[in-house]
Amino acid sequence: LVKVAALVVLAGFGWEHRRRTVPRLAGGGASARRAFVRLAAAELLLMAGTYGVAVALSRAPLPT
């Protein structure tokens, strides 16, 4: 469930990029770039955490 929730949050980040950040980048400006970098960094951290959860789940022993 944690992995699914993380993937849903990642989809939310993608939607946020489309809705807010990409139009601001089209307008230009340093603040738009900072917003993009900040959101992208948070997205990458969450993605790394999601991969970590996936690896931990693959290493967990099967229930008996």
PyRosetta script that sets phi, psi and omega in degrees:
from pyrosetta import init, pose_from_sequence

init()
pose = pose_from_sequence("LVKVAALVVLAGFGWEHRRRTVPRLAGGGASARRAFVRLAAAELLLMAGTYGVAVALSRAPLPT")
pose.set_psi(1, -33.7)
pose.set_omega(1, 179.2)
pose.set_phi(2, -63.9)
pose.set_psi(2, -41.7)
pose.set_omega(2, -179.5)
pose.set_phi(3, -65.0)
pose.set_psi(3, -42.5)
pose.set_omega(3, 179.3)
pose.set_phi(4, -64.8)
pose.set_psi(4, -42.7)
pose.set_omega(4, 179.0)
pose.set_phi(5, -62.5)
pose.set_psi(5, -41.4)
pose.set_omega(5, 179.0)
pose.set_phi(6, -63.8)
pose.set_psi(6, -39.2)
pose.set_omega(6, 179.0)
pose.set_phi(7, -67.6)
pose.set_psi(7, -34.9)
pose.set_omega(7, 176.2)
pose.set_phi(8, -65.7)
pose.set_psi(8, -41.0)
pose.set_omega(8, 178.0)
pose.set_phi(9, -65.0)
pose.set_psi(9, -39.1)
pose.set_omega(9, 176.4)
pose.set_phi(10, -61.5)
pose.set_psi(10, -39.3)
pose.set_omega(10, 175.9)
pose.set_phi(11, -62.8)
pose.set_psi(11, -37.0)
pose.set_omega(11, 176.0)
pose.set_phi(12, -63.1)
pose.set_psi(12, -39.6)
pose.set_omega(12, 175.8)
pose.set_phi(13, -61.2)
pose.set_psi(13, -43.0)
pose.set_omega(13, 178.6)
pose.set_phi(14, -62.5)
pose.set_psi(14, -41.1)
pose.set_omega(14, 178.2)
pose.set_phi(15, -64.3)
pose.set_psi(15, -40.3)
pose.set_omega(15, 179.2)
pose.set_phi(16, -64.1)
pose.set_psi(16, -39.1)
pose.set_omega(16, 175.5)
pose.set_phi(17, -58.4)
pose.set_psi(17, -47.7)
pose.set_omega(17, -178.4)
pose.set_phi(18, -64.6)
pose.set_psi(18, -41.2)
pose.set_omega(18, -172.6)
pose.set_phi(19, -77.5)
pose.set_psi(19, -40.8)
pose.set_omega(19, -172.9)
pose.set_phi(20, -112.5)
pose.set_psi(20, -53.2)
pose.set_omega(20, -167.3)
pose.set_phi(21, -72.9)
pose.set_psi(21, -44.8)
pose.set_omega(21, -177.0)
pose.set_phi(22, -62.5)
pose.set_psi(22, -45.0)
pose.set_omega(22, 176.4)
pose.set_phi(23, -62.7)
pose.set_psi(23, -36.1)
pose.set_omega(23, 177.8)
pose.set_phi(24, -67.1)
pose.set_psi(24, -36.0)
pose.set_omega(24, 177.9)
pose.set_phi(25, -65.9)
pose.set_psi(25, -35.0)
pose.set_omega(25, 178.7)
pose.set_phi(26, -62.6)
pose.set_psi(26, -33.2)
pose.set_omega(26, 178.0)
pose.set_phi(27, -75.7)
pose.set_psi(27, -21.1)
pose.set_omega(27, 179.4)
pose.set_phi(28, 86.3)
pose.set_psi(28, 178.5)
pose.set_omega(28, 178.1)
pose.set_phi(29, 110.5)
pose.set_psi(29, 150.5)
pose.set_omega(29, -178.3)
pose.set_phi(30, -70.9)
pose.set_psi(30, -34.4)
pose.set_omega(30, -179.4)
pose.set_phi(31, -66.8)
pose.set_psi(31, -33.4)
pose.set_omega(31, 177.7)
pose.set_phi(32, -66.7)
pose.set_psi(32, -41.0)
pose.set_omega(32, 178.0)
pose.set_phi(33, -65.4)
pose.set_psi(33, -40.6)
pose.set_omega(33, 178.4)
pose.set_phi(34, -62.9)
pose.set_psi(34, -41.8)
pose.set_omega(34, 178.7)
pose.set_phi(35, -63.0)
pose.set_psi(35, -41.3)
pose.set_omega(35, 178.7)
pose.set_phi(36, -62.9)
pose.set_psi(36, -46.8)
pose.set_omega(36, -178.2)
pose.set_phi(37, -64.2)
pose.set_psi(37, -41.0)
pose.set_omega(37, 180.0)
pose.set_phi(38, -63.4)
pose.set_psi(38, -46.5)
pose.set_omega(38, -179.7)
pose.set_phi(39, -68.1)
pose.set_psi(39, -39.7)
pose.set_omega(39, 179.1)
pose.set_phi(40, -65.7)
pose.set_psi(40, -38.8)
pose.set_omega(40, 178.3)
pose.set_phi(41, -64.5)
pose.set_psi(41, -43.1)
pose.set_omega(41, 177.7)
pose.set_phi(42, -63.2)
pose.set_psi(42, -39.7)
pose.set_omega(42, 178.9)
pose.set_phi(43, -64.3)
pose.set_psi(43, -42.0)
pose.set_omega(43, 179.0)
pose.set_phi(44, -65.9)
pose.set_psi(44, -38.9)
pose.set_omega(44, 177.5)
pose.set_phi(45, -63.9)
pose.set_psi(45, -42.8)
pose.set_omega(45, 177.9)
pose.set_phi(46, -65.9)
pose.set_psi(46, -38.2)
pose.set_omega(46, 178.6)
pose.set_phi(47, -64.2)
pose.set_psi(47, -41.3)
pose.set_omega(47, 177.5)
pose.set_phi(48, -63.5)
pose.set_psi(48, -40.1)
pose.set_omega(48, 176.4)
pose.set_phi(49, -63.9)
pose.set_psi(49, -38.4)
pose.set_omega(49, 178.0)
pose.set_phi(50, -63.9)
pose.set_psi(50, -43.6)
pose.set_omega(50, 176.0)
pose.set_phi(51, -62.7)
pose.set_psi(51, -38.7)
pose.set_omega(51, 177.4)
pose.set_phi(52, -61.4)
pose.set_psi(52, -42.4)
pose.set_omega(52, 177.1)
pose.set_phi(53, -63.5)
pose.set_psi(53, -41.3)
pose.set_omega(53, 179.5)
pose.set_phi(54, -62.4)
pose.set_psi(54, -42.1)
pose.set_omega(54, 179.0)
pose.set_phi(55, -66.3)
pose.set_psi(55, -43.1)
pose.set_omega(55, 179.0)
pose.set_phi(56, -61.8)
pose.set_psi(56, -39.9)
pose.set_omega(56, 178.3)
pose.set_phi(57, -67.0)
pose.set_psi(57, -34.7)
pose.set_omega(57, 179.9)
pose.set_phi(58, -72.1)
pose.set_psi(58, -23.4)
pose.set_omega(58, -179.8)
pose.set_phi(59, -91.7)
pose.set_psi(59, -13.2)
pose.set_omega(59, -177.4)
pose.set_phi(60, -69.3)
pose.set_psi(60, 141.3)
pose.set_omega(60, 178.5)
pose.set_phi(61, -69.6)
pose.set_psi(61, 150.7)
pose.set_omega(61, 178.4)
pose.set_phi(62, -71.2)
pose.set_psi(62, 146.1)
pose.set_omega(62, 177.9)
pose.set_phi(63, -67.1)
pose.set_psi(63, 146.9)
pose.set_omega(63, -179.0)
pose.set_phi(64, -94.0)
pose.dump_pdb("model.pdb")
